[in-house]
Amino acid sequence: MRIALIGYGKMGREIEKIALDRKHEIVSIIDISNPEDFDSQGFLSAEAAIEFSQPQSAFDNYQKCFERNVPVVAGTTGWLSRLDEVKKNCETCNKTFFYASNFSIGVNIFFAVNRYLAKIMNNFPGYEVSMEEIHHIHKLDSPSGTGITLAEGILENIDRKTQWKEATEGLPTDLLIHSKREGEVPGIHEIFYESEADTISIKHDAKSRKGFALGAVLAAEFVKGKKGFFTMKDMLDF
Ligand SMILES: NC(=O)c1ccc[n+]([C@@H]2O[C@H](COP(=O)([O-])OP(=O)(O)OC[C@H]3O[C@@H](n4cnc5c(N)ncnc54)[C@H](O)[C@@H]3O)[C@@H](O)[C@H]2O)c1
């Protein structure tokens, strides 16, 4: 299929490789210096645009895609305060939008395990839950989008926790998230349940960006010919 890339950084380049391997055509590459290419023939011919740019630019880029009727696969994190606006624009104007805080299939399996474990732990108040997320030093948002999705999965299932907080201390009702930024780490997320007797932890450790990039290309293939707002739950049938 014909794919446009918006944001040609670490993720954009990885997605390009995987899209070409899967025999897709890259019809346009837009980064910060060539926004005029939103009106290029290549971009207008795209069957999906895959957007991995920066938190401050993501929303405007989505609007530009909607205005040009190009379906969006959105990977940028750190813009979620505007999610409802995007959903509304997508649904009322009959556009196509696929968002995942994390496109990796492995991470999405981890999300499901996280929700299941939290459901069990709701009945065991002796276990204190917390999260650690580690990413490379270039990451702009904190906690990570993946960390927020994991936190939401815990808050939905554990009644004794009412909100997440990025801190080392808080109220008993706070789910504490420790965010660390180290070297070139692609992404590590670990959830701890600690009691006086033991610790149970579940961990996802991304070996590279390949898993995210493959998931984004699979999402572009999934939205082809579809209208509406989609997430990984629509694409993966757990
Ligand atoms: N959803 C996921 O699975 C997933 C996985 C990895 C990274 N991410 C997120 O994707 C985003 C990009 O990550 P990255 O590692 O590729 O970052 P990066 O810094 O390597 O690349 C970002 C690129 O966006 C470009 N850019 C800046 N402003 C732009 C604009 N207005 N229009 C178009 N391009 C613009 C930059 O010049 C740069 O080339 C981040 O928000 C990151 O958190 C999401």
The ligand as an SDF file (V2000), in Angstrom:
LIG
                    3D

 44 48  0  0  0  0  0  0  0  0999 V2000
    3.6110    4.3420   20.0900 N   0  0  0  0  0  0  0  0  0  0  0  0
    4.7790    3.6700   20.0740 C   0  0  0  0  0  0  0  0  0  0  0  0
    4.8140    2.4300   19.9470 O   0  0  0  0  0  0  0  0  0  0  0  0
    6.0750    4.4320   20.1920 C   0  0  0  0  0  0  0  0  0  0  0  0
    7.3060    3.7740   20.1350 C   0  0  0  0  0  0  0  0  0  0  0  0
    8.4790    4.5270   20.1450 C   0  0  0  0  0  0  0  0  0  0  0  0
    8.3930    5.9110   20.2120 C   0  0  0  0  0  0  0  0  0  0  0  0
    7.1740    6.5210   20.2890 N   0  0  0  0  0  0  0  0  0  0  0  0
    7.0190    7.9890   20.2870 C   0  0  0  0  0  0  0  0  0  0  0  0
    7.1970    8.4330   18.9420 O   0  0  0  0  0  0  0  0  0  0  0  0
    7.7050    9.7660   18.9350 C   0  0  0  0  0  0  0  0  0  0  0  0
    8.9380    9.8320   18.0460 C   0  0  0  0  0  0  0  0  0  0  0  0
    9.9650    9.0120   18.5730 O   0  0  0  0  0  0  0  0  0  0  0  0
   11.4180    8.9640   17.8950 P   0  0  0  0  0  0  0  0  0  0  0  0
   12.2200    8.0990   18.7910 O   0  0  0  0  0  0  0  0  0  0  0  0
   11.3190    8.6380   16.4520 O   0  0  0  0  0  0  0  0  0  0  0  0
   11.8800   10.4920   18.0800 O   0  0  0  0  0  0  0  0  0  0  0  0
   12.9600   11.2900   17.2430 P   0  0  0  0  0  0  0  0  0  0  0  0
   13.2900   12.4960   18.0510 O   0  0  0  0  0  0  0  0  0  0  0  0
   14.0890   10.3830   16.8230 O   0  0  0  0  0  0  0  0  0  0  0  0
   12.1830   11.7320   15.9200 O   0  0  0  0  0  0  0  0  0  0  0  0
   11.1720   12.6950   15.9090 C   0  0  0  0  0  0  0  0  0  0  0  0
   11.1990   13.3400   14.5230 C   0  0  0  0  0  0  0  0  0  0  0  0
   10.0650   14.2240   14.4090 O   0  0  0  0  0  0  0  0  0  0  0  0
   10.4980   15.3660   13.7060 C   0  0  0  0  0  0  0  0  0  0  0  0
    9.5860   16.4980   13.8810 N   0  0  0  0  0  0  0  0  0  0  0  0
    9.6160   17.4930   14.7950 C   0  0  0  0  0  0  0  0  0  0  0  0
    8.5980   18.3380   14.5800 N   0  0  0  0  0  0  0  0  0  0  0  0
    7.9210   17.8820   13.4940 C   0  0  0  0  0  0  0  0  0  0  0  0
    6.8020   18.3470   12.7800 C   0  0  0  0  0  0  0  0  0  0  0  0
    6.1580   19.4680   13.1190 N   0  0  0  0  0  0  0  0  0  0  0  0
    6.3590   17.6280   11.7290 N   0  0  0  0  0  0  0  0  0  0  0  0
    7.0040   16.4790   11.3560 C   0  0  0  0  0  0  0  0  0  0  0  0
    8.0940   16.0170   11.9860 N   0  0  0  0  0  0  0  0  0  0  0  0
    8.5470   16.7080   13.0470 C   0  0  0  0  0  0  0  0  0  0  0  0
   11.9050   15.6240   14.2380 C   0  0  0  0  0  0  0  0  0  0  0  0
   12.6290   16.4930   13.3770 O   0  0  0  0  0  0  0  0  0  0  0  0
   12.4560   14.1870   14.2660 C   0  0  0  0  0  0  0  0  0  0  0  0
   13.0350   13.8180   13.0320 O   0  0  0  0  0  0  0  0  0  0  0  0
    7.9370   10.1180   20.4150 C   0  0  0  0  0  0  0  0  0  0  0  0
    6.7970   10.8050   20.8930 O   0  0  0  0  0  0  0  0  0  0  0  0
    8.0450    8.7530   21.0930 C   0  0  0  0  0  0  0  0  0  0  0  0
    7.6780    8.7880   22.4560 O   0  0  0  0  0  0  0  0  0  0  0  0
    6.0230    5.8060   20.2810 C   0  0  0  0  0  0  0  0  0  0  0  0
  1  2  1  0
  2  3  2  0
  2  4  1  0
  4  5  1  0
  4 44  2  0
  5  6  2  0
  6  7  1  0
  7  8  2  0
  8  9  1  0
  8 44  1  0
  9 10  1  0
  9 42  1  0
 10 11  1  0
 11 12  1  0
 11 40  1  0
 12 13  1  0
 13 14  1  0
 14 15  2  0
 14 16  1  0
 14 17  1  0
 17 18  1  0
 18 19  2  0
 18 20  1  0
 18 21  1  0
 21 22  1  0
 22 23  1  0
 23 24  1  0
 23 38  1  0
 24 25  1  0
 25 26  1  0
 25 36  1  0
 26 27  1  0
 26 35  1  0
 27 28  2  0
 28 29  1  0
 29 30  1  0
 29 35  2  0
 30 31  1  0
 30 32  2  0
 32 33  1  0
 33 34  2  0
 34 35  1  0
 36 37  1  0
 36 38  1  0
 38 39  1  0
 40 41  1  0
 40 42  1  0
 42 43  1  0
M  CHG  2   8   1  16  -1
M  END
$$$$
